[in-house]
Amino acid sequence: MKHLTQNKTVIDWIEEKIELVKPDEVVWIDGSEEQLEALRKEACSTGELEKLNEELLPGCYLHRTAVNDVARVEGRTFICTETKEEAGPTNNWMAPAEAYEMLYDIARDSYKGRTMYVIPYSMGPVGSPFSKVGIELTDSIYVVLNMVIMTRTGKAVMEALGDSNDWVRGLHCKCDIDDEKRYICQFPQDNTIISVNSGYGGNVLLGKKCFALRIASYQGWKENWQAEHMLILGLENPQGEVKYICAAFPSACGKTNLAMLIPPEGYKAKGYKVWCVGDDISWIRKGPDGRLYAINPENGFFGVAPGTNVKSNPNALAATMKNTIFTNVAHNLDNNTVWWEGLDKNPPENAIEWKGNPWNGKTSEEKGAHPNSRLTAPAVNCPCISPEFENPAGVPISAIVFGGRRAKLAPLVYQSRDWNHGVFVGSIMASETTAAAAGAVGVVRRDPMAMLPFCGYNMADYWQHWVNIGKTLDPEKAPKIFNVNWFRKDDDGNFLWPGFGDNLRVLEWIIKRCDGKVDADETAIGYVPKAEDINLEGIEDEVSDAQLKEILSVDNSLWDAEVAGIEEFYAKFGDKLPATLKNELETLKANLK
């Protein structure tokens, strides 16, 4: 076998893994279209992929995962550090020696009769100072083709790595897709990820959450930068100035919709535009001018299909119209295309549902697509992809926005008093569960910075890292930190804010605050807009002045009750809780009195 590199650390590691899993053949992914086309044909011949209508969906394929393998499994995801304290109370922990032994026993000889694909990939533009290299070994063509969409792959990556040992090792073995022996283990101290017994994207596209968040958050801690679960968008005003915002939301809070937001008609007519730099992950570091800059380390979107439609997210839908892989959606046999719940009101009558059975969407009680079915689409397909998407220096960040789903508590938007208060606001982030999540509805789930399942080390250390980053920033240049809540309800349970494209009205206020162009009212929790500074032009029928005042109101008695929940969550971290956050909580309590 000829390696694509002379890097001794890479070659030794691959040889060691070949010895462990015993593939029949080893293939380096060089990134060439010829090689990828041959792999697509092979996957279609075995039924791993199905080619869709070339005229309607050029270059698009359908894949079905095993029925027991349809989502990330947090209960089987481990952070393997020398001590349990390093992983912290919010992660599942296993000692590295024990984890390696268990995983190698499961993986041993699992590639017999199979091919090992070696995928060299770059998170971030190849050669950017922000970027990091990974190598994933897999026995799945589906993984290869998804990684080629989601990352930059091929020869150029190995050339950029040279003889460096700064690369992330990733081993994926499908094994028997046995959910009792399924493990997704991150070894942040070894730059290593091992995933066994899964074929589902979130568990096996190792560049995504495993590397770009769990491993990278640890790297950022050690190397003084940040890996965050944040979208990046650029808001362009009629004068052509673009300001960039990073934003973190728990699931089911409209993150992708915001990343690809379409301005309301009135704004569009004036020349406002929104540019998508990233829909999911930001890597952030200080630039030479002392400001924070961010890149999207990914090269594609791995989005949830159900609910994506022409109204909710036309840009996301447009991104899937070519060279996209659809996973666990319904297959419309009449025209060889795909369908999912919420795409339109016209389900196909002659179709195959996501499990592979015949399905009539007009009469069946069953869903055609799995609720977590996915689309893997190249970012370049998105009509609003930012011209700065490939900029190796990243984009300068003016604002950081946190958000969640709260029916009564949080106002539409508020600004933190300063950086440390902003870290506190991110640390207390929470969302009330919807029917989309298993379990009771309306339960408050804490998800600090939307990083709870993705932080590769102790969350208390992660918060301290945020505080430490703030100390290095000139307050004039540091991004301002905000919290938004699109989901405030009236007493009858109706949403008070229209959401979707109209969220631009809130972003506009945020940028005006960053530029010092509007004043605000100080409350116990931070700065809230003056009602007259939120532009309601064009939605006066939907949002009355009285409604707007209600959405912006802060009820101290509700926040009093919230304090107990914050204290209970903070208690998990014991003495490791940063003093800064303790102080911010005391300040909140005093303000409420």
FENZI-V705957 format. One record per helix or strand of 3 or more residues. SS is the DSSP state (H for helix, E for strand). FROM is the first residue (numbers start at 1). TO is the last residue. If there is no record, write none. Layout:
ss: (SS SS)
from: (FROM FROM)
to: (TO TO)
This chain:
ss: (H E H E H E H H E E H H E H E H E H H E E E H H E E E E H E E E E H E E H E E H H E H E E H H H H H)
from: (8 25 33 61 74 77 84 96 115 132 141 155 167 179 183 188 192 201 207 226 231 242 255 265 273 282 292 300 310 325 330 337 374 379 395 413 419 430 444 448 459 480 500 520 527 531 545 556 574 579)
to: (21 29 46 63 76 79 87 107 123 138 150 161 173 181 187 190 196 204 223 228 236 249 259 270 278 286 295 304 319 327 332 339 378 381 403 415 427 432 446 450 471 484 514 522 529 533 551 571 576 592)
